[in-house]
Amino acid sequence: MKFLLAVTLLIIIPLVPLTVSKIQNNQLIGHLQVEKIKNERLDVQTSKLSVVKKSRHFDRI
């Protein structure tokens, strides 16, 4: 019984850092995806503002 416990621990213990690392990587990927979406929204807003400014410019002419 102790042998099985020892073997199980020897298998599980090295996996813990790998699991933690994978979780951190997934969190980083998620964060980067959120930032990408925010940047895309800002780009859309900027292009909309540009269109509005151009149309106002042409309205004055």
C-alpha distances in whole Angstrom, upper triangle without the diagonal:
4,5,5,6,9,10,11,12,14,16,16,18,21,22,23,26,27,27,29,31,31,32,35,36,37,38,41,42,42,44,46,47,48,50,52,53,54,56,57,59,61,62,63,65,66,68,69,71,72,74,75,77,78,80,81,83,84,85,87,89
4,5,5,6,9,10,10,12,14,15,16,19,20,21,24,25,25,27,29,30,31,33,35,36,37,39,40,41,43,45,46,47,49,51,52,53,55,57,58,60,61,62,64,65,67,68,70,71,73,74,76,77,79,80,82,83,85,87,88
4,5,5,6,8,10,10,12,14,15,18,19,20,23,24,25,27,29,29,30,33,34,35,37,39,40,41,43,44,45,47,49,50,51,53,55,56,57,59,60,62,63,65,66,68,69,71,72,74,75,77,78,80,81,83,84,86,88
4,5,5,6,9,10,11,12,14,16,17,19,22,22,22,25,27,27,28,31,32,32,34,36,37,38,40,42,43,44,46,48,49,51,52,53,55,57,58,59,61,62,64,65,67,68,70,71,73,74,76,77,79,80,81,83,85
4,5,5,6,9,10,10,12,15,16,16,20,21,20,22,25,25,26,28,30,31,32,34,36,36,38,40,41,42,44,46,47,49,50,52,53,55,56,58,59,61,62,63,65,67,68,69,71,73,74,75,77,79,80,82,83
4,5,5,6,9,10,10,13,15,16,18,20,20,22,24,25,26,28,30,31,32,34,35,36,38,40,41,43,44,46,47,49,50,52,53,55,56,58,59,60,62,64,65,66,68,70,71,72,74,75,77,79,80,82,83
4,5,5,6,9,10,12,13,15,18,18,19,21,23,24,25,27,28,29,31,33,34,35,37,39,40,41,43,44,46,48,49,50,52,54,55,56,58,59,61,62,64,65,67,68,70,71,73,74,75,77,79,80,82
4,5,5,6,9,11,11,13,16,16,16,19,21,21,22,25,26,27,28,30,31,32,34,36,37,39,41,42,43,45,46,47,49,51,52,53,55,57,58,59,61,62,64,65,67,68,70,71,73,74,76,78,79
4,5,5,6,9,10,11,14,15,15,17,19,20,21,23,25,26,27,29,30,31,33,35,36,37,39,41,42,44,45,46,48,50,51,53,54,55,57,58,60,61,63,64,66,67,69,70,72,73,75,77,78
4,6,6,7,9,11,13,14,15,17,19,20,21,23,24,26,27,29,30,32,33,35,36,38,39,41,42,44,45,46,48,50,51,53,54,55,57,59,60,61,63,65,66,67,69,71,72,73,75,77,78
4,6,6,7,10,12,12,13,16,17,17,19,21,22,23,25,27,28,29,31,33,34,35,37,38,40,42,43,44,46,48,49,50,52,53,54,56,58,59,61,62,64,65,67,68,69,71,73,74,76
4,6,5,7,10,10,10,13,15,15,16,19,20,21,23,24,26,27,29,30,31,33,35,36,37,39,41,42,43,45,46,48,49,51,52,54,55,57,58,60,61,63,64,66,67,69,70,72,74
4,5,6,8,10,10,12,14,15,16,18,19,21,22,24,25,27,28,30,31,33,34,36,37,39,40,42,43,45,46,48,49,50,52,54,55,56,58,60,61,62,64,65,67,69,70,72,73
4,6,6,7,9,11,12,13,15,17,18,19,21,22,24,25,27,28,30,31,33,34,36,37,38,40,42,43,44,46,48,49,50,52,53,55,56,58,59,61,62,64,65,67,68,70,71
4,6,5,6,9,10,10,12,14,15,16,18,20,21,22,24,26,27,29,30,31,33,35,36,37,39,41,42,43,45,46,48,49,51,52,54,55,57,58,60,61,62,64,66,67,69
4,5,5,6,9,10,11,12,14,15,17,18,20,21,23,24,26,27,29,30,32,33,35,36,38,39,41,42,44,45,47,48,49,51,53,54,55,57,59,60,61,63,64,66,68
4,5,5,6,8,10,10,12,14,15,16,18,20,21,22,24,26,27,28,30,31,33,34,36,37,39,41,42,43,45,46,48,49,51,52,53,55,57,58,59,61,63,64,66
4,5,5,6,9,10,10,12,14,15,16,18,20,21,22,24,26,27,29,30,31,33,35,36,37,39,41,42,43,45,46,47,49,51,52,53,55,57,58,59,61,63,64
4,5,5,6,9,10,11,12,14,15,16,18,20,21,23,24,26,27,29,30,31,33,35,36,38,39,40,42,44,45,46,48,50,51,52,54,55,57,58,60,62,63
4,5,5,6,9,10,11,12,14,15,16,18,20,21,23,24,26,27,29,30,32,33,35,36,38,39,41,42,43,45,47,48,49,51,53,54,55,57,58,60,62
4,5,5,6,9,10,10,12,14,15,16,18,20,21,22,24,26,27,28,30,31,33,35,36,37,39,41,42,43,45,46,47,49,51,52,53,55,57,58,60
4,5,5,6,9,10,10,12,14,15,16,18,20,21,23,24,25,27,29,30,31,33,35,36,37,39,40,42,43,45,46,48,49,51,52,54,55,57,58
4,5,5,6,9,10,10,12,14,15,17,18,20,21,23,24,26,27,29,30,32,33,35,36,38,39,40,42,44,45,47,48,49,51,53,54,56,57
4,5,5,6,9,10,10,12,14,15,16,18,20,21,22,24,26,27,28,30,32,33,34,36,37,39,41,42,43,45,47,48,49,51,52,54,55
4,5,5,6,9,10,10,12,14,15,16,18,20,21,22,24,26,27,29,30,31,33,35,36,37,39,40,42,43,45,46,47,49,51,52,54
4,5,5,6,9,10,10,12,14,15,17,18,20,21,23,24,26,27,29,30,31,33,35,36,37,39,40,42,43,45,46,48,49,51,53
4,5,5,6,9,10,11,12,14,15,17,18,20,21,23,24,26,27,28,30,32,33,34,36,38,39,41,42,43,45,47,48,50,51
4,5,5,6,9,10,10,12,14,15,16,18,20,21,22,24,26,27,28,30,31,33,35,36,37,39,40,42,43,45,46,48,49
4,5,5,6,9,10,10,12,14,15,16,18,20,21,23,24,25,27,29,30,31,33,35,36,37,39,40,42,43,45,47,48
4,5,5,6,9,10,11,12,14,15,17,19,20,21,23,24,26,27,29,30,32,33,35,36,38,39,41,42,43,45,47
4,5,5,6,9,10,11,12,14,15,17,18,20,21,22,24,26,27,28,30,32,33,35,36,37,39,41,42,44,45
4,5,5,6,9,10,10,12,14,15,16,18,20,21,22,24,25,27,28,30,31,33,34,36,37,39,40,42,43
4,5,5,6,9,10,10,12,14,15,17,18,20,21,23,24,26,27,29,30,31,33,35,36,38,39,41,42
4,5,5,6,9,10,11,12,14,15,17,18,20,21,23,24,26,27,29,30,32,33,35,36,37,39,41
4,5,5,6,9,10,10,12,14,15,16,18,20,21,22,24,26,27,28,30,31,33,35,36,37,39
4,5,5,6,9,10,10,12,14,15,16,18,20,21,23,24,25,27,29,30,31,33,34,36,38
4,5,5,6,9,10,11,12,14,15,16,18,20,21,23,24,26,27,29,30,32,33,35,36
4,5,5,6,9,10,11,12,14,15,16,18,20,21,22,24,26,27,28,30,31,33,35
4,5,5,6,9,10,10,12,14,15,16,18,20,21,22,24,25,27,28,30,32,33
4,5,5,6,9,10,11,12,14,15,17,18,20,21,23,24,26,27,29,30,32
4,5,5,6,9,10,10,12,14,15,16,18,20,21,22,24,26,27,29,31
4,5,5,6,9,10,10,12,14,15,16,18,20,21,22,24,25,27,29
4,5,5,6,9,10,10,12,14,15,16,18,20,21,23,24,26,27
4,5,5,6,9,10,11,12,14,15,16,18,20,21,22,25,26
4,5,5,6,9,10,10,12,14,15,16,18,20,21,23,25
4,5,5,6,9,10,10,12,14,15,16,18,20,21,23
4,5,5,6,9,10,10,12,14,15,17,18,20,21
4,5,5,6,9,10,11,12,14,15,16,19,20
4,5,5,6,9,10,10,12,14,15,17,19
4,5,5,6,9,10,10,12,14,16,17
4,5,5,6,9,10,11,12,14,16
4,5,5,6,8,10,10,13,15
4,6,5,6,9,10,11,13
4,5,5,6,9,10,11
4,5,5,6,9,10
4,5,5,6,9
4,5,5,7
4,5,5
4,6
4
